[in-house]
Amino acid sequence: MARSLDGLFLAPVADQAPGQVGTRTRFAYREEDGRIWADYAGGDVVRGHLVGTRSGDRLDFRYVQLKTDGSTSSGHCLSVVSELPDGRVRLDETWRWESQEGRGTSVVEEIAPAAGPLPGAVDH
């Protein structure tokens, strides 16, 4: 099993469609006893939250976010946790919106804390 997500900062490796999570979005993950949660912000996302569970190297969570245009959206995501050759964590995600049309895949990878959350965006 890949290491814990607790205290890690992650960011997408590529931009999604406009109005969604992108390379300027930063996630601050927490993990305890099979439960995961994260705050995220950046790019078109003013503030987002996710909450779910971890079983081995699989995550199952729901997310909700407020975008810069004032709209909100929510969805469901299944992710596979792995470790990169350099020891960083990677999440391969399959997601779908529940509040609107759309689904897709994305990849987020661990980043250094100095490159982490945007100022004032994430409360740890």
Secondary structure, 3 states (H helix, E strand, C coil): CCCCCCCCEEEECCCCCCCCCCCCCEEEEEEECCEEEEEEEECCEEEEEEEEEEECCEEEEEEEEEECCCCEEEEEEEEEEEECCCCCEEEEEEEEECCCCCEEEEEEEEECHHHCCCCCCCCC
